[in-house]
Amino acid sequence: MAGKNKLTQEEELLLQDFSRTVSKKSQVLFYGNALMIAVLPLWLFWKVHLMDPMTYAVLFIVGTVISAYLVAFAYRNTKFTLKHKIAQKRESAISREVNAELDSKAETKKLSRKEKDDRILWKKNNVADTEATTFAIFYTNALYLFIIIMASFYVMRSFTPPVNFTMSTGLAAGLVSLLSTGSQ
C-alpha cells in the first residue's frame, strides 16, 4: 500500500515547478533585493526629513527588517502568480525553439516524443521562472517606492518624522504584501 502512494521523481519535479516554494537562489535574491529596497527610505528620512541615524537607529533597523520581510513576501507571491501566466504565453515559442534546436542536431533527432516534451517543459519552466522573478522584483519595488514617496510627502507630511517613517514604511510594505496576495 505504501508503494502506491509514493510519487515518482518526475512527479516530484513537476510539483516542485508549480509550488509556492522558491529555490535557495531565488530566496537569497528576494531577501537581498528586499533589504536593498527597504534601506532606500532611510536616506529619504535622514536627508530630507532630517532624522539623525544614530538617534533613530532602533526604529530604522526594526522598520527596515519588517519592510524587507514583507517586500520579500510580496516578491514570492507575485512570482507565483506570474510564473504560470508567463509559461502559458511563452509555450508555443519555446516549443518551436526547442524542437528546431533538437531537429538540427543529429544525436537528438531520434529522441522520443516524451523526451522532447520533457525538454520543452524544462525550458518553459526555466524561462517562466526567470521572467517571473525579474518582473516580480521590478513591479514590487516600483510599487513600494511609489507608496513610500506618496505617503511620506503627501499623506503624512504633517506628522513628525518618526511617525511619518513608521507609518509610511509600514503602509508601503503592508500594501505591497497585501496586493501581492490577490490575483493579478
N, C-alpha and C positions, 0 to 999 in steps of 0.2 A: 504493500500500500504506500509506503513512504517513497518508493521509487517513482510512482506515478505522479506525485505532486512536485517533484523536482523539476526545475527549469533547465533547459539546455543552455549551453554557453551562448548560443546565438540569440535565444530569447532574452537572456540577461543583458546582453549588449543592446538589444533593441529597446528594452525597458529603460536602460540607463540613458539612452539617447533622448527619450521622451519624458524623463523625470524632472522634477524641480531641483534636484541636487546639482551642484556645479562642481567642476573639477577643481583640484587644488590650485592649478594655474589660474583659472578664472576667479577663484576666491581671492587669491593674492592680488590679482589685477583689480578686482572690485574694491577690496578694502584699501589698497594703495591709492586708487583714484578717489575714493570717497574721503579718505583722510586729506588728500591734497585740496579737494574742493571744499571741505569743511573748514580748512585753515584759512582760505581766502577772506572770509568775512572778518577775521582778526585784524587784517591790515586796515580794512574799512573802519572798524571801530577804534583802532589805535590812532590812525592818522586823521580821519575825518571827524569822528566823534570824540577824539582826544581822551581816550581811555588808556591809562597807563598799564602796560602789560604786566608789570610786577605787582601792582596793586590788585589787579583783577585776574591774576594767574589761575586761581582755582576755578573761577567762573568760566574763563576761556577754555581751560582744559576739559572741564565737565561738559560744557556746551559743544565743544568740538568733537569729543568722543561720541556723545549721543547723536549728534548730527551725522557723523561718519557712519555709525552703525545703521541709522535709518536710511541714509542715502545708498549704502551697500545693499540693504534690503530691497530698496526700490530698483536697483540695478538687476538683482536676481529676478524679481517679479516681471519687470519689463522684458528682460531677455527671454524668459519662459514664454511669455505671450507672443513675442515677435518671432521666435525661432520657428514655430510651426507655420506661421503666415509666410515667412520668407522661404521656407522649404517648399511650400506649395507653389509659390511663384517662380522659383528657380528650377523646379523639377524637369521641365521639358528641355531647357537649355543645357542643364548639366547632363541629362541623358544623351543628348546629341553629342556633346563634347566627349564624354567618356566612351560612347560607342565608336565615335570616329577615331579616338586615340587607340582603343583596343583593336579596331579593324586595321589600323595602319601598321601594326606590328605582327610579324609572322608568328611569334611564340604565343600571342594572346588571341589570335583569330579562332583557335579551336576551343576556347573556353565555353563551358555550358551556359545556358541562359541564366541559371540560378547564380553562377559565379559573376556574370556580368551585372545582374541585378544587385548583387551584394556590393559590388564596387560602386555602382551608381548610388545606392543608398548611403554608403560610407562617405562618398564625395559630397552628396547633397547635405548630409548632416554636418560635415565639416564646414561647408560654405555657409549654411544657415547659422551655425553656431558662431562663426567669426563675425558675420554681418550683424547678427542679433546682439552680440556683445558690444560691438563698436557703436551701434546705434543706441542701445540702452544707456551706455555711458554718456554719449553726446546729449541725448534727449533729457536725461535726468539732470545732468549738470546745468544745461541751459535753463531748465525749469526752476531748479533750486536757486541759481544765481538771480534769475528774474524776480522770484518771490522775495529773496533777501533784499534786493535793491528797492523794490516797491514797498515792502514792509518797513524797511529802515528809514527811507527818505520821505515817504508819503503817509503811510498809515500810522506809524508810531513815532513821528518826528517830534511830537510834543512831550514824549516820555523821557525820563532820564536815560543816559547812555547804557547803564547796566540793565535796566528794564527793557530798553529797546533791543539790546543784544539778545537777551534771554528770549523775549517774545518773538523777535524776527527770525532768529535761527531755529527756535522751536517750531514756529509756524511753517517755515520753509521746509524743514526736514520732515515734519509731520504730514504736511500736504503732499509732498513728493512721494512719501511712502504710502500714504492713503490712496492717492491717484494711481499708483502702480498696481494696486490690488484689483482694480476694475478691469473690464475688458477694454481693449484698445482697438 
